Amino acid sequence: MIRIKVLLLIGFTSLSYSQSAEKHNTDYQLIDDDGIIVEKYDSTITDENRFTRNNLIFREGVSFHYKFEHLDQNNNRHYFKHIDSLSYWQFVPETEVDQNTIQRVIISVKKGLQGFDKHFPGYNQTIIGYSYPTQENYAGSISSASGVIENEANIWMHPPRDLYFEILELNPFPFIKAPYEIGTKWTWSLKIGDHWSDGRWKLWSGSIENNYEYEITDQKEIETPLGKLKCLVIESSARSRIGKTYLRSYFNGKYGFVRLEYTNIDGSNTILELDHHLDLNYSR
């Protein structure tokens, strides 16, 4: 078993991602899966909630509501509108926003494995769903699902990657590793196919490999729609043969990634900010 100690930040209690005794279960091991630490359970343990039940942030029934904006190279603010198919969308300037414009993302933690293990044997992530509400349809007309990994060694998350948000596939993914303290550094890599390319930001042929570098560079209290929150700041970059992208993320021990500031492959920016946190476990 890989033993990893999470260091608590002295005097930064509300930020600390401390692990309860419940978190240190004896029925899984932590293993390195190409740079991400994942939980490996004994084959006799088949509980569908095994990758979620010990989470402290991404708990079943919790949803994270983000507002977002796209800033082009001239710092003009845009959103986007889904048109009439699963993949067709268009940018909407700030001055042309209407009730069908998408300005928000909701990430919800699902129950169990949602059938992912049937398609991907050995699937080892908590399932999260993405929806994109408009003023007209708060549930969102487009939805999808992917995964997040949370344990005492690291938290790693797929960003939203539908429609406009496909642009984020080329950026560093939200990711933090222990020890949760300034100076912690790590790397990761991922191959990305050309089905993610788009003429609105970058076209390429064949697969590329993104090589990521991450570092916890600061700890600060920031103003957010949820109030003042103590956060660790993670600076990250991704390099490949087609260019370089960046992500500055702000991580809070209770709410997770509360602000994500992306610099995209074309020099534009995508900003996501958490402005609502709903926990159905406390509203029953």
GULO-731393 format. One record per residue: residue number from 1; chain; x negated, y negated, z negated of N, C-alpha, C, CB in turn. Coordinates in pm, whole numbers, m for minus. Atoms other than C-alpha are relative to their C-alpha. Glycine has a CB too. Example, Ala and Ser with C-alpha at 12.3 -4.5 7.8 and 13.67 -1.06 7.14 Angstrom:
2
(1; A; (m89; 119; 0); (m1230; 450; m780); (m90; m120; 0); (99; m3; m125))
(2; A; (82; 119; 6); (m1367; 106; m714); (77; m109; m73); (m41; m46; 142))
//
This chain:
284
(1; A; (m85; 120; 0); (0; 0; 0); (m88; m125; 0); (96; m1; m123))
(2; A; (70; 128; 1); (m121; m347; 79); (52; m82; m116); (19; m75; 134))
(3; A; (m42; 78; 116); (m113; m551; m239); (m36; m146; 27); (m68; 52; m132))
(4; A; (22; 142; m27); (m70; m925; m187); (61; m80; m112); (61; m41; 136))
(5; A; (m46; 81; 113); (m40; m1175; m468); (45; m136; 49); (m110; m15; m106))
(6; A; (m50; 133; m33); (174; m1484; m426); (m43; m96; m110); (156; 0; 18))
(7; A; (47; 97; 98); (8; m1781; m600); (104; m109; m16); (m136; m60; 40))
(8; A; (m99; 103; 26); (247; m2021; m766); (m68; m136; m6); (76; 28; m130))
(9; A; (54; 135; 1); (196; m2394; m730); (28; m65; m134); (60; m84; 114))
(10; A; (m15; 61; 131); (134; m2550; m1068); (60; m139; 14); (m135; m7; m73))
(11; A; (m63; 130; m6); (363; m2846; m1125); (88; m20; 121); (m103; m106; m4))
(12; A; (m81; 10; m123); (553; m2770; m805); (107; 107; m6); (m89; 15; 129))
(13; A; (m85; m115; 28); (807; m2534; m955); (114; 23; 97); (55; m14; m134))
(14; A; (m116; m20; m86); (1106; m2597; m731); (m41; 49; 137); (79; m127; 11))
(15; A; (48; m46; m128); (890; m2514; m431); (m44; 145; m7); (m113; m86; 47))
(16; A; (66; m129; 10); (731; m2197; m563); (92; 113; 43); (m47; 24; m141))
(17; A; (m76; m115; m45); (846; m1882; m389); (m39; 117; m91); (m27; 32; 153))
(18; A; (37; m103; 95); (811; m1669; m702); (85; 123; 22); (15; m50; m144))
(19; A; (m70; m127; m22); (909; m1306; m687); (50; 55; m133); (m93; 102; 69))
(20; A; (m56; m62; 119); (1142; m1150; m942); (m46; 145; m6); (154; m9; 0))
(21; A; (35; m141; 13); (1084; m802; m1077); (77; 83; 103); (30; 50; m142))
(22; A; (m82; m71; m98); (1365; m692; m846); (m68; 1; 136); (138; m64; 10))
(23; A; (65; 10; m130); (1159; m807; m548); (m108; 105; 16); (m59; m138; 19))
(24; A; (108; m97; m9); (876; m571; m632); (54; 143; m12); (m105; m27; m109))
(25; A; (m53; m135; m2); (1057; m252; m544); (m112; 100; 21); (107; 15; 108))
(26; A; (99; m104; m22); (867; 75; m541); (37; 88; 119); (m16; 86; m126))
(27; A; (m44; m86; m110); (1059; 215; m244); (m45; m51; 136); (149; 12; m2))
(28; A; (58; 38; m129); (868; 27; 26); (m147; m36; m19); (78; m117; 63))
(29; A; (137; 47; m6); (513; m52; 123); (m4; m120; 91); (m97; 111; 48))
(30; A; (24; 111; m91); (387; m370; 285); (m112; 39; 95); (m35; m129; m77))
(31; A; (100; m35; m100); (202; m306; 611); (m15; m114; 99); (38; 132; 72))
(32; A; (28; 104; m100); (44; m531; 872); (45; 50; 137); (m152; m37; 1))
(33; A; (m52; m35; m132); (236; m517; 1200); (m41; m110; 97); (157; 18; m3))
(34; A; (53; 98; m96); (20; m712; 1447); (2; m142; m54); (79; 6; 129))
(35; A; (13; 133; 58); (m30; m1003; 1208); (115; m44; m87); (m17; m98; 108))
(36; A; (m114; 29; 86); (311; m1002; 1037); (12; 112; m101); (132; m16; 83))
(37; A; (m14; m101; 103); (351; m822; 704); (146; 42; m10); (m52; m52; m137))
(38; A; (m138; m52; m1); (661; m599; 712); (15; 107; m108); (36; 58; 139))
(39; A; (m32; m103; 99); (833; m360; 474); (17; 134; 69); (127; m38; m79))
(40; A; (m14; m136; m52); (801; 12; 541); (59; 88; m109); (m136; 56; 49))
(41; A; (m70; m84; 97); (1048; 237; 362); (m22; 147; 30); (150; m32; 0))
(42; A; (1; m145; m16); (1039; 608; 304); (116; 39; 92); (10; 72; m138))
(43; A; (m102; m41; m99); (1237; 790; 578); (130; 45; m64); (m55; 112; 86))
(44; A; (m123; m43; 67); (1487; 909; 317); (89; m118; m38); (m34; 81; m125))
(45; A; (m77; 120; 35); (1600; 552; 252); (60; m59; 127); (m89; m107; m74))
(46; A; (m68; 41; m123); (1858; 464; 515); (102; m111; m23); (69; 118; 62))
(47; A; (m92; 110; 30); (2053; 185; 345); (m16; m111; 105); (m24; m57; m143))
(48; A; (8; 100; m107); (2138; m64; 623); (m40; m138; m51); (133; m10; 70))
(49; A; (34; 131; 56); (2077; m356; 386); (m139; m1; m64); (103; m41; m103))
(50; A; (129; m11; 69); (1728; m245; 281); (m95; m115; 31); (m65; 131; 36))
(51; A; (90; 110; m34); (1554; m532; 463); (53; m136; m43); (m26; m1; 148))
(52; A; (m63; 127; 39); (1791; m795; 322); (23; m10; m150); (132; m16; 72))
(53; A; (m50; 2; 138); (1884; m692; m32); (m91; m72; m98); (21; 140; m47))
(54; A; (92; 67; 93); (1569; m838; m196); (m41; m139; 45); (m123; 84; m17))
(55; A; (36; 134; m47); (1551; m1160; 3); (42; m107; m100); (65; m28; 137))
(56; A; (m32; 111; 87); (1545; m1481; m195); (57; m119; 76); (m124; m43; m76))
(57; A; (m48; 110; m84); (1615; m1723; 92); (103; 50; 101); (m116; m68; 73))
(58; A; (m88; m53; m104); (1768; m1523; 378); (84; 114; m57); (m81; 48; 123))
(59; A; (m87; m96; 66); (2037; m1351; 173); (129; 16; 80); (31; m44; m144))
(60; A; (m126; m25; m71); (2349; m1191; 319); (105; m102; m45); (50; 145; m26))
(61; A; (m105; 96; 31); (2628; m1448; 340); (m46; m144; m4); (60; 33; m130))
(62; A; (52; 136; 0); (2399; m1752; 354); (m9; m50; 144); (m140; m5; m69))
(63; A; (17; 60; m132); (2409; m1988; 652); (m73; m134; m13); (136; m19; 69))
(64; A; (83; 119; m5); (2173; m2271; 745); (48; m84; 118); (m153; 37; 12))
(65; A; (m57; 87; m103); (2322; m2563; 938); (m101; m110; 33); (136; m61; m47))
(66; A; (101; 96; m43); (2077; m2772; 1138); (60; m99; 101); (m120; 73; 61))
(67; A; (m21; 95; m108); (2122; m3090; 1334); (m129; m2; 82); (38; m144; m54))
(68; A; (120; 0; m81); (1884; m3125; 1626); (5; m116; 99); (m16; 134; 74))
(69; A; (10; 97; m108); (1763; m3368; 1890); (m118; 36; 88); (m14; m144; m55))
(70; A; (109; m16; m96); (1549; m3350; 2202); (m47; m138; 40); (46; 82; 125))
(71; A; (59; 128; m38); (1313; m3641; 2267); (m90; 24; 120); (m81; m64; m120))
(72; A; (82; m20; m119); (1173; m3663; 2619); (m132; m76; m13); (76; m46; 126))
(73; A; (133; 60; 5); (827; m3794; 2707); (6; m151; m22); (m76; 30; 128))
(74; A; (m17; 144; 22); (964; m4150; 2693); (75; m30; m130); (74; m63; 117))
(75; A; (m66; 12; 131); (1120; m4088; 2350); (150; m29; 10); (m66; m109; m80))
(76; A; (m145; 10; m15); (1474; m4092; 2489); (66; 124; m60); (40; m17; 149))
(77; A; (m66; m109; 72); (1712; m3880; 2282); (104; 69; 90); (66; m52; m128))
(78; A; (m95; m79; m76); (1907; m3598; 2450); (54; 115; m85); (m67; 55; 129))
(79; A; (m56; m125; 53); (2132; m3309; 2353); (28; 86; 122); (131; m25; m87))
(80; A; (m31; m77; m121); (2282; m3051; 2587); (143; 50; m3); (m97; 118; 15))
(81; A; (m137; m47; m16); (2609; m2914; 2716); (m3; 134; 73); (87; m104; 78))
(82; A; (m18; m128; m67); (2695; m2555; 2799); (112; m15; 103); (34; 114; m104))
(83; A; (m98; 25; m107); (2881; m2544; 3131); (100; 115; 12); (m72; m21; 133))
(84; A; (m103; m101; m23); (3053; m2226; 3246); (m53; 142; 12); (74; m34; 124))
(85; A; (53; m136; m2); (2822; m1925; 3233); (m88; 18; m122); (m79; 28; 132))
(86; A; (80; m27; 119); (2602; m1760; 2975); (m133; m74; 3); (m25; 149; m12))
(87; A; (133; 60; m8); (2292; m1938; 3103); (m2; m143; 51); (m86; 84; 86))
(88; A; (3; 132; m63); (2398; m2264; 3266); (28; m109; m102); (101; m8; 115))
(89; A; (m14; 113; 91); (2351; m2584; 3068); (m67; m121; 62); (m61; 32; m140))
(90; A; (64; 122; m50); (2247; m2943; 3126); (m26; m96; m115); (86; m67; 107))
(91; A; (30; 102; 99); (2086; m3221; 2926); (111; m105; m2); (m137; m67; 30))
(92; A; (m97; 108; 17); (2318; m3488; 2787); (m71; m116; m69); (126; 48; m82))
(93; A; (60; 117; 68); (2176; m3837; 2716); (82; m40; m121); (m13; m119; 98))
(94; A; (m68; 43; 123); (2260; m3983; 2378); (121; m86; 29); (m97; m76; m89))
(95; A; (m110; 92; m34); (2485; m4239; 2548); (121; 70; 62); (m50; m106; 96))
(96; A; (m109; m73; m67); (2700; m3967; 2711); (52; 117; m83); (m47; 50; 135))
(97; A; (m46; m108; 88); (2769; m3742; 2414); (153; 0; m7); (m61; m15; m143))
(98; A; (m145; m13; 15); (3128; m3611; 2402); (30; 121; m87); (71; 13; 137))
(99; A; (m40; m106; 92); (3326; m3343; 2216); (m53; 138; 40); (151; 5; m9))
(100; A; (54; m128; m46); (3165; m3066; 2425); (m152; 7; m5); (46; 26; 141))
(101; A; (146; 4; 10); (2805; m3168; 2357); (m45; 79; m122); (m51; m146; m8))
(102; A; (56; m79; 110); (2598; m2934; 2143); (m108; m83; m69); (m59; 136; 51))
(103; A; (94; 79; 80); (2417; m3119; 1865); (m43; 72; m127); (62; m133; m36))
(104; A; (26; m72; 124); (2393; m2849; 1598); (m31; 147; 28); (121; m11; m95))
(105; A; (29; m143; m3); (2267; m2497; 1533); (35; 56; m138); (m150; 29; 37))
(106; A; (m28; m68; 126); (2399; m2260; 1266); (m68; 137; 3); (155; 15; m25))
(107; A; (67; m130; 15); (2183; m1967; 1154); (60; 69; m122); (m156; m16; m14))
(108; A; (m72; m71; 106); (2374; m1709; 949); (m61; 137; m23); (150; 14; 36))
(109; A; (56; m130; 35); (2243; m1403; 765); (112; 104; 2); (m70; m4; m138))
(110; A; (m102; m101; m21); (2435; m1092; 866); (m16; 119; m95); (m4; 48; 143))
(111; A; (2; m121; 82); (2520; m772; 683); (m63; 115; 79); (143; 38; m45))
(112; A; (55; m120; m61); (2316; m462; 759); (m88; m27; 120); (109; 91; 40))
(113; A; (87; 9; m116); (2132; m397; 1083); (76; m28; 129); (m78; 127; 15))
(114; A; (m83; 42; m113); (2423; m477; 1318); (m27; 82; 127); (m24; m147; 29))
(115; A; (26; m86; m115); (2329; m182; 1544); (m136; m18; 65); (104; m24; 101))
(116; A; (132; 21; m59); (1978; m315; 1619); (m86; 126; m10); (m71; m117; m68))
(117; A; (80; m121; 18); (1828; 7; 1482); (36; 109; 100); (17; 52; m140))
(118; A; (m39; m98; m101); (2023; 206; 1742); (m72; m27; 132); (153; m2; 22))
(119; A; (69; 38; m124); (1860; 15; 2027); (m151; m7; m18); (51; m134; 49))
(120; A; (143; 13; 28); (1522; m38; 1858); (m34; 85; m122); (m40; m151; m23))
(121; A; (33; m86; 114); (1427; 263; 1641); (m114; m59; m82); (m37; 142; 48))
(122; A; (102; 57; 88); (1227; 150; 1339); (16; m149; m21); (m135; 28; 55))
(123; A; (m21; 145; 17); (1375; m202; 1346); (m8; m35; m149); (138; m43; 58))
(124; A; (32; 28; 141); (1260; m371; 1024); (21; m146; m39); (m144; 39; m27))
(125; A; (m24; 140; 29); (1409; m721; 1012); (141; m22; m54); (m22; m84; 125))
(126; A; (m132; 49; 39); (1697; m900; 843); (65; m61; 124); (m8; m104; m117))
(127; A; (m69; 51; m119); (1959; m981; 1109); (57; m139; m28); (112; 97; 44))
(128; A; (m58; 134; 8); (2044; m1347; 1164); (71; m30; 132); (m111; m108; m29))
(129; A; (m76; 40; m117); (2303; m1488; 1401); (m15; m148; 25); (147; 36; m17))
(130; A; (10; 140; m41); (2288; m1815; 1594); (130; m41; 69); (m123; m22; 93))
(131; A; (m115; 56; m71); (2585; m2027; 1698); (m24; m149; 21); (133; 25; m79))
(132; A; (27; 136; m46); (2603; m2367; 1865); (132; m75; 10); (m74; 1; 137))
(133; A; (m132; 63; 3); (2912; m2560; 1761); (3; m135; 73); (45; m20; m144))
(134; A; (m28; 133; m53); (3059; m2861; 1937); (111; m61; m85); (41; 5; 152))
(135; A; (m112; 61; 72); (3315; m3107; 1803); (130; 71; 33); (11; m150; 34))
(136; A; (m123; m65; m43); (3577; m2918; 2000); (10; 143; m53); (8; 1; 153))
(137; A; (1; m140; 41); (3472; m2568; 1893); (m109; 19; m105); (m24; 96; 121))
(138; A; (101; m5; 105); (3300; m2553; 1555); (m64; 138; m11); (63; m39; m133))
(139; A; (57; m134; 7); (3250; m2176; 1581); (m110; 18; 103); (108; 105; 20))
(140; A; (100; m13; m104); (3043; m2224; 1895); (43; 100; 106); (m133; 42; m59))
(141; A; (m43; m89; m108); (3122; m2074; 2234); (m108; 100; 38); (39; m81; 121))
(142; A; (111; m91; m26); (2779; m1909; 2261); (m57; 45; m134); (m111; m68; 88))
(143; A; (62; m50; 123); (2633; m1686; 1991); (m94; 114; 36); (108; 47; m103))
(144; A; (97; m108; m22); (2346; m1440; 1963); (m53; 44; m135); (m116; m46; 95))
(145; A; (58; m49; 125); (2148; m1248; 1703); (m144; 41; 23); (82; 119; m56))
(146; A; (139; m44; m4); (1785; m1176; 1626); (m40; 31; m144); (m94; m109; 64))
(147; A; (43; m43; 132); (1575; m1126; 1314); (m92; m95; m71); (m66; 130; 11))
(148; A; (92; 73; 85); (1379; m1273; 1027); (m64; 102; m94); (72; m115; m80))
(149; A; (70; m87; 95); (1120; m1107; 801); (m30; m81; m124); (m131; 59; 61))
(150; A; (27; 67; 127); (1110; m1207; 435); (m44; 103; m102); (125; m77; m49))
(151; A; (47; m82; 112); (903; m1041; 164); (m102; m81; m78); (m61; 137; 50))
(152; A; (90; 75; 87); (649; m1136; m100); (m131; m39; 67); (m28; 80; m122))
(153; A; (123; 33; m70); (372; m1161; 160); (16; m110; 104); (m55; 122; 66))
(154; A; (m21; 101; m104); (528; m1381; 428); (148; m14; 34); (m80; 34; 125))
(155; A; (m132; 21; m60); (838; m1527; 591); (m25; m42; 144); (84; m110; m79))
(156; A; (17; 23; m144); (860; m1520; 971); (137; 5; 64); (m96; 107; 65))
(157; A; (m136; 11; m53); (1162; m1621; 1177); (m1; m23; 150); (75; m114; m70))
(158; A; (m29; 36; m138); (1280; m1609; 1535); (73; m134; 1); (84; 111; 72))
(159; A; (m76; 125; m12); (1386; m1963; 1628); (124; 25; 87); (m88; m113; 61))
(160; A; (m107; m11; m99); (1711; m2021; 1819); (m62; m3; 139); (105; m116; m16))
(161; A; (62; m10; m132); (1635; m1927; 2182); (104; 17; 111); (m99; 117; 3))
(162; A; (m104; m6; m102); (1961; m1960; 2374); (7; m133; 74); (137; 35; m63))
(163; A; (m25; 121; m78); (2029; m2208; 2656); (m118; m96; m9); (129; m69; m48))
(164; A; (109; 97; 13); (1824; m2524; 2594); (m111; 52; m91); (53; m132; m54))
(165; A; (98; m39; 100); (1651; m2360; 2298); (m99; 106; 49); (71; 52; m122))
(166; A; (103; m86; m58); (1465; m2122; 2530); (m135; m70; 2); (40; 42; 142))
(167; A; (124; 76; 0); (1206; m2399; 2532); (m87; 33; m122); (30; m150; 3))
(168; A; (73; m26; 124); (1109; m2296; 2177); (m77; 131; 3); (96; 2; m117))
(169; A; (74; m126; m9); (986; m1953; 2288); (m151; m25; 18); (53; 84; 117))
(170; A; (141; 29; m26); (659; m2119; 2391); (m71; m66; m118); (m12; m89; 121))
(171; A; (58; 66; 117); (604; m2286; 2053); (m32; 101; m109); (96; m108; m53))
(172; A; (16; m84; 118); (475; m2140; 1727); (136; 29; m63); (m94; m66; m102))
(173; A; (m122; m35; 72); (753; m1954; 1545); (m13; m49; m144); (25; 155; 4))
(174; A; (6; 34; 143); (845; m2068; 1191); (m62; 118; m78); (143; m34; m56))
(175; A; (80; m108; 59); (601; m1870; 973); (m77; m59; m117); (m97; 66; 107))
(176; A; (83; 38; 114); (444; m1898; 628); (m52; 126; m67); (80; m87; m101))
(177; A; (63; m115; 64); (204; m1661; 455); (m54; m36; m137); (m113; 56; 88))
(178; A; (62; 15; 131); (88; m1613; 98); (m152; 10; 14); (53; 107; m100))
(179; A; (m51; 79; 113); (m89; m1747; m92); (57; m134; 45); (m112; m23; m102))
(180; A; (m70; 122; m38); (149; m2044; m70); (m69; m121; m64); (150; 6; m41))
(181; A; (80; 109; 52); (m111; m2312; m125); (m75; m66; 114); (m97; 49; m110))
(182; A; (73; 74; m101); (m296; m2578; 71); (m131; 72; 32); (m28; m145; m47))
(183; A; (123; m65; m45); (m576; m2428; 277); (19; 140; 53); (m97; 4; m112))
(184; A; (m26; m133; m54); (m416; m2093; 357); (10; m7; 152); (129; 60; m60))
(185; A; (1; m4; m146); (m481; m2010; 726); (26; 142; 48); (m135; m53; 54))
(186; A; (m20; m131; m61); (m375; m1727; 952); (23; m16; 149); (119; 74; m67))
(187; A; (m20; 1; m145); (m335; m1632; 1318); (102; 107; 37); (m134; 23; 75))
(188; A; (m97; m95; m54); (m89; m1438; 1531); (m5; m13; 151); (147; m26; m56))
(189; A; (m7; 11; m146); (m30; m1365; 1901); (126; 69; 49); (m126; 62; 66))
(190; A; (m123; m55; m58); (263; m1281; 2127); (m5; m13; 151); (126; m73; m57))
(191; A; (m11; 5; m145); (308; m1192; 2493); (140; m47; 38); (m31; 138; 63))
(192; A; (m126; 62; m41); (581; m1389; 2674); (16; 17; 150); (4; m151; m40))
(193; A; (m25; m23; m141); (735; m1294; 3008); (47; m124; 73); (101; 109; 17))
(194; A; (m38; 118; m78); (816; m1531; 3293); (151; m21; 9); (m57; 11; 138))
(195; A; (m145; 26; 4); (1193; m1486; 3240); (32; m114; m97); (76; 128; m42))
(196; A; (m18; 116; 89); (1145; m1759; 2974); (m35; m131; 70); (m85; 16; m125))
(197; A; (40; 123; m68); (1019; m2007; 3233); (122; m77; 49); (m94; 31; 118))
(198; A; (m110; 87; m43); (1237; m2302; 3338); (m60; m125; 62); (95; m35; m121))
(199; A; (54; 115; m70); (1172; m2579; 3587); (18; m131; m74); (62; m11; 132))
(200; A; (m20; 122; 76); (1297; m2834; 3336); (m114; m27; m97); (131; 7; m75))
(201; A; (119; 25; 81); (978; m2782; 3136); (m124; 70; 54); (24; 44; m142))
(202; A; (119; m68; m50); (744; m2518; 3286); (39; 127; 73); (m98; 33; m116))
(203; A; (m17; m124; m75); (739; m2246; 3554); (m133; 74; 4); (52; m29; 144))
(204; A; (120; m81; m16); (491; m1959; 3563); (40; 139; 48); (m79; 8; m134))
(205; A; (m24; m137; m47); (458; m1608; 3707); (m80; 97; m86); (m38; 15; 150))
(206; A; (67; m99; 82); (373; m1297; 3512); (9; m34; m147); (m144; 14; 40))
(207; A; (m5; 24; 144); (327; m1272; 3139); (m117; m86; m44); (1; 133; m76))
(208; A; (106; 77; 63); (125; m1506; 2922); (m17; 53; m142); (31; m154; 2))
(209; A; (18; m34; 141); (m19; m1453; 2575); (m23; m127; m78); (m117; 98; m20))
(210; A; (16; 113; 90); (32; m1719; 2315); (m87; 42; m118); (138; m52; m50))
(211; A; (84; m24; 118); (m241; m1731; 2051); (25; m114; m99); (m154; 8; 39))
(212; A; (m48; 97; 98); (m122; m1905; 1735); (m102; m18; m112); (135; 43; m57))
(213; A; (77; 31; 120); (m310; m2077; 1455); (89; m77; m95); (m128; m82; 35))
(214; A; (m84; 62; 103); (m137; m2174; 1130); (m87; m41; m118); (111; 98; m46))
(215; A; (67; 41; 123); (m251; m2365; 823); (98; m78; m88); (m126; m86; 31))
(216; A; (m74; 82; 97); (m77; m2494; 509); (m89; m118; m33); (39; 82; m130))
(217; A; (88; 117; 8); (m209; m2848; 505); (38; m100; m109); (0; m71; 131))
(218; A; (m42; 103; 95); (m6; m3041; 247); (117; 52; m81); (38; m132; 74))
(219; A; (m122; m22; 77); (260; m3034; m21); (55; m137; m36); (m26; 88; m128))
(220; A; (m55; 133; 21); (497; m3326; m47); (149; 8; m25); (m28; m90; 121))
(221; A; (m144; 14; 20); (842; m3436; m152); (55; m85; 114); (34; m63; m140))
(222; A; (m54; 73; m115); (1050; m3542; 148); (149; m25; m20); (m25; 78; 130))
(223; A; (m143; 30; m2); (1389; m3703; 192); (68; 85; 106); (24; m152; 26))
(224; A; (m76; m82; m93); (1641; m3468; 354); (148; m24; m23); (m35; 151; m16))
(225; A; (m144; 10; 24); (2020; m3458; 399); (46; 73; m126); (75; 53; 119))
(226; A; (m32; m74; 122); (2016; m3218; 100); (m60; m66; m123); (m50; 144; 11))
(227; A; (66; 68; 111); (1830; m3470; m117); (m151; 10; 13); (46; 58; m134))
(228; A; (146; m10; 0); (1462; m3494; m207); (m39; 145; m27); (m62; m94; m106))
(229; A; (43; m138; 13); (1294; m3157; m160); (m152; 9; 3); (61; 86; 111))
(230; A; (143; m24; 1); (945; m3041; m244); (m32; 107; 105); (m49; 44; m142))
(231; A; (28; m87; m115); (791; m2877; 60); (m149; 23; 18); (60; m59; 128))
(232; A; (132; m23; m55); (477; m2716; 188); (7; m36; 148); (m46; 147; m21))
(233; A; (8; 39; m141); (369; m2852; 527); (m92; 100; 71); (m53; m147; 17))
(234; A; (77; m95; m79); (253; m2595; 783); (m24; m59; 138); (71; 138; 11))
(235; A; (37; 46; m134); (66; m2720; 1092); (m37; 122; 83); (m118; m104; m5))
(236; A; (27; m117; m81); (58; m2472; 1378); (m8; m38; 147); (109; 106; m21))
(237; A; (16; 23; m143); (m41; m2453; 1744); (5; 132; 73); (m131; m74; 29))
(238; A; (m2; m118; m87); (0; m2210; 2033); (m73; m35; 128); (146; 49; 30))
(239; A; (75; 22; m122); (m243; m2181; 2324); (18; 119; 94); (m150; m22; m30))
(240; A; (m6; m105; m102); (m203; m1987; 2648); (m56; m58; 129); (147; 53; 20))
(241; A; (54; 49; m127); (m313; m2015; 3011); (85; m111; 61); (m11; 115; 98))
(242; A; (m85; 104; m59); (m21; m2250; 3083); (1; m129; m84); (142; 51; 16))
(243; A; (3; 122; 79); (m90; m2501; 2805); (6; 24; m149); (112; m88; 40))
(244; A; (3; m3; 146); (m54; m2579; 2437); (126; m63; m56); (m125; m73; m53))
(245; A; (m116; 53; 70); (238; m2641; 2201); (m32; m7; m149); (128; 88; 26))
(246; A; (24; 22; 142); (271; m2741; 1836); (130; 13; m78); (m64; m138; m24))
(247; A; (m113; 5; 94); (498; m2704; 1536); (m51; m47; m135); (70; 139; m11))
(248; A; (20; 36; 140); (492; m2891; 1207); (128; 40; m73); (m32; m154; m18))
(249; A; (m118; m46; 72); (726; m2718; 964); (m12; m34; m148); (21; 151; 18))
(250; A; (m9; 35; 142); (840; m2811; 613); (77; 112; m68); (70; m140; m22))
(251; A; (m57; m119; 65); (907; m2515; 386); (30; m28; m146); (m95; 121; 12))
(252; A; (m45; 16; 138); (1105; m2528; 61); (34; 137; m57); (122; m95; m8))
(253; A; (m17; m131; 61); (1121; m2237; m183); (144; 46; m15); (m62; 1; m132))
(254; A; (m142; m37; 12); (1503; m2245; m205); (69; 9; 135); (73; m100; m87))
(255; A; (m72; 11; m126); (1616; m2344; 144); (m78; 47; 122); (42; m141; 21))
(256; A; (79; m45; m113); (1332; m2214; 361); (m51; m114; 85); (82; 93; 85))
(257; A; (54; 99; m93); (1235; m2412; 671); (103; m112; 17); (m35; 66; 139))
(258; A; (m100; 107; 4); (1416; m2742; 613); (m18; m101; 113); (m6; m72; m134))
(259; A; (23; 90; m113); (1257; m2938; 898); (m104; 62; 92); (m46; m140; m49))
(260; A; (89; m57; m101); (1094; m2820; 1221); (m22; m106; 108); (61; 132; 62))
(261; A; (36; 104; m96); (910; m3069; 1444); (m86; 63; 109); (m75; m119; m70))
(262; A; (67; m67; m111); (817; m2912; 1778); (m53; m102; 101); (95; 98; 69))
(263; A; (51; 68; m121); (592; m3058; 2048); (m5; 106; 109); (m143; m67; m24))
(264; A; (m22; m104; m101); (690; m2867; 2362); (m107; 0; 109); (136; m18; 62))
(265; A; (101; m21; m104); (491; m2748; 2662); (m9; m118; 96); (30; 127; 76))
(266; A; (m1; 113; m93); (592; m3057; 2866); (m22; m134; m71); (131; m3; 74))
(267; A; (22; 123; 75); (514; m3310; 2591); (123; m57; m65); (m58; m101; 89))
(268; A; (m122; 43; 69); (875; m3350; 2481); (m1; 53; m143); (127; 50; 75))
(269; A; (m10; m44; 139); (982; m3297; 2120); (139; 53; m31); (m34; m114; m96))
(270; A; (m126; m52; 52); (1252; m3089; 1956); (m7; m7; m152); (27; 147; 49))
(271; A; (m3; 16; 145); (1347; m3174; 1597); (124; 70; m54); (m2; m151; m41))
(272; A; (m111; m63; 71); (1565; m2949; 1379); (m12; m36; m148); (1; 155; 21))
(273; A; (m1; 38; 142); (1667; m3066; 1030); (119; 63; m68); (2; m153; m17))
(274; A; (m107; m63; 76); (1867; m2868; 777); (82; m108; m71); (m57; 100; m103))
(275; A; (m83; 100; 69); (2165; m3076; 662); (117; 62; m75); (53; m100; 100))
(276; A; (m106; m67; 77); (2400; m2814; 515); (m43; 144; m26); (138; m5; 74))
(277; A; (38; m136; 41); (2342; m2487; 327); (121; 62; m68); (m126; 0; m96))
(278; A; (m120; m64; 52); (2634; m2255; 267); (m31; 140; m48); (110; 4; 108))
(279; A; (23; m132; 58); (2619; m1952; 39); (134; 58; m41); (m99; m8; m122))
(280; A; (m130; m60; 28); (2932; m1737; 47); (0; 79; m130); (42; 89; 113))
(281; A; (7; m74; 125); (2806; m1548; m257); (45; m85; m119); (m143; 51; m23))
(282; A; (m38; 89; 109); (2882; m1856; m468); (135; m67; 24); (m106; m107; m21))
(283; A; (m129; 62; m29); (3210; m1951; m305); (116; 99; m10); (m3; m62; 138))
(284; A; (m104; m101; 13); (3398; m1631; m371); (74; m16; m133); (m60; 142; 10))
//
